């Protein structure tokens, strides 16, 4: 047996992953204690985590998959999710596996710093999870209509396949599919070098600097007003950890796509987003700037 374990925590950066084989892989699968079989569900009945920040653990069974488990599924404290189905789980503090194997994860950076960050995010997730997603479909009148903005097109982005998994918040906000989990500045050869904040030390490049190199236009004084051309996006920072982007739609509402999860129209509290500056953004506490995307002018990678 061979599995890949992903800590689903970031929106812009690639998530930390580890690959295990043999007995170690089988031991992890055996620790998943299900109380029911996988059954069909929707986001309105049993919502899959959509929040910014920690969203659970993703298991990919690469070889030797067990017949009673999907090839790919997400583990949260109370449920397992796979595509449009889910199953109830016994809460056995499954996240202990992450800390027991943290040295094997790639992409964590400083292990001690990441451990502290992860402990805090898991605590927040477990505390707030019961209240996430308990909201029905609400229709609001347009606020500051943005006639040039692309439609959210959530169904297209949320294909449960390659588009959803390989395109992140930067792809979605710019409406540019690259299938590369695009990083600000990478296409221009000027990728960000620091995520300490919107403004970084001399000699470093921020996520905003990278986006400007990709031909996005900084509009710090936009004040949530759509530009006459293109569409408006917003950059927020999880200081020292990650970046995240939102985009404003033709109805004046904001949508976003946390990492490889579904694009959505609500914040961490499950509320529609009128202004990303006042939305519940979890650990992405620093609002950086509004930016303008001129359609056809940018290239991201």
HELIX and SHEET records of a PDB file:
HELIX    1   1 UNK A   22  UNK A   30  1                                   9    
HELIX    2   2 UNK A   96  UNK A  100  1                                   5    
HELIX    3   3 UNK A  102  UNK A  104  5                                   3    
HELIX    4   4 UNK A  111  UNK A  128  1                                  18    
HELIX    5   5 UNK A  129  UNK A  131  5                                   3    
HELIX    6   6 UNK A  154  UNK A  157  1                                   4    
HELIX    7   7 UNK A  162  UNK A  166  1                                   5    
HELIX    8   8 UNK A  169  UNK A  174  1                                   6    
HELIX    9   9 UNK A  207  UNK A  213  1                                   7    
SHEET    1   A 7 UNK A  17  UNK A  21  0                                        
SHEET    2   A 7 UNK A   2  UNK A   7 -1                                        
SHEET    3   A 7 UNK A  57  UNK A  63 -1                                        
SHEET    4   A 7 UNK A  72  UNK A  75 -1                                        
SHEET    5   A 7 UNK A  79  UNK A  82 -1                                        
SHEET    6   A 7 UNK A  85  UNK A  88 -1                                        
SHEET    7   A 7 UNK A  39  UNK A  40 -1                                        
SHEET    1   B 6 UNK A 217  UNK A 218  0                                        
SHEET    2   B 6 UNK A 286  UNK A 293 -1                                        
SHEET    3   B 6 UNK A 231  UNK A 238 -1                                        
SHEET    4   B 6 UNK A 242  UNK A 248 -1                                        
SHEET    5   B 6 UNK A 254  UNK A 257 -1                                        
SHEET    6   B 6 UNK A 263  UNK A 264 -1                                        
END                                                                             
